Amino acid sequence: MSEINNIKTSNQALLNSMRDVKTRNTNNDSTQSQDVSENSSVNDKVSLTETATQLQSLRQAIADSPEVNTDRVAALRAAIADGSYNVDSETLAQNLINSDIQF
């Protein structure tokens, strides 16, 4: 068992030097990308097309709208409470069959 703990890699120096080179390359790449981003940010411009602007406003409208139609829920609750809510069993059964077919 002590033999396992004393294993030394014969190429340890090579592995360490390769790791050092990789670290230096990574550091150089990040420095270069910072330089490029600093230089290009002066000349870069962004413009949105009319379609992109419309999509942006639609996304905002959807985000601002409630997920639940509270008026519809209130009307259904009132109809159930006063007993006027009626369920058509044939339509319900057909809708269940149709939803099962889709999946």
N, C-alpha and C positions, 0 to 999 in steps of 0.2 A: 504494500500500500504506500509506503514512503517513496517508492520509485515514481509513482504518479505525481506526487507533490514536487518532485525534483526535476521534472521534465523541463528542459530549456529548448527553445526553438533555435535552431542553428542559423536561421535567417532573421533573427530578431532585429538586428541592426538595419537590414534591408526594409523590413516592415515598418520600422519607426521612421526611416527616411522617406518612405512612400507616404506615410501618414502626414509628415511635416510638409511635403510638397503639396498634398491635397489641401491642407489647411491654408497654406499660403495662396494657392490658386483661388480658393473660396473667398479669402479676404480681398484679393485683387479684383475678383469679379464684382463683389459688392461695392468696392470703391469706384470701379469703372461705371457701374450702373447708377451710382449716385451722381457722378460727373455728368453722365448722359442725361439723367432726368433734370439736373439743374440747368443744363444748356438748352434742352428741348422745351422746358416749361415756358421759356420766354417767347418762343415762336409758335407754340401749339394753340389752336383755337378749336372750340367745340361749338357746333351748331346743330340744332335738332330740326328735323323735317317737320312738316305740318302733321304728318301721320304720327310721328313719335310724340309730338305735343298733345295730340288728341288722345293717344294711348295713355299718356301720363295723367291727363285730366280724368279719363275714365277710371283708371286705377284708383285715383283719389276719391272719386264719387262712390265707387264700390266700397272702398275702405270706410267711408263716412256713413254709408247706409246701414241700417240695423239688419242683423241676420234673421230676425223674426218679425213677421208682419203682425204687429201688436193689435191692429184694428181687426184683422181676420181672426186672431186668437180670441179676442174679446167677444166677437160675434158668435163664434162657435161655443164658447163657454156659456153665453147667455142662452143660446138655442138648446144646449144640453140641459141647463138648469130649468128652463121652462117646459121641457119635454117636446119641443118642436123639431129637434134634430132627428132626421130620419136617415137610416142607412139602407141603401138598396143592396140586398144580399147578393143578387145576381151580378151586379156591377162590381161589387167587392170581390167576389169569387173570380170573375174574369180578369180583374186587375192582378190578383195574386197569381193566376196561371200565367199571364203575360210577363210578369216580373220574373217568374221562375224560368220561363223560356229564354229570357234575355241572358240569364246567368247560367 
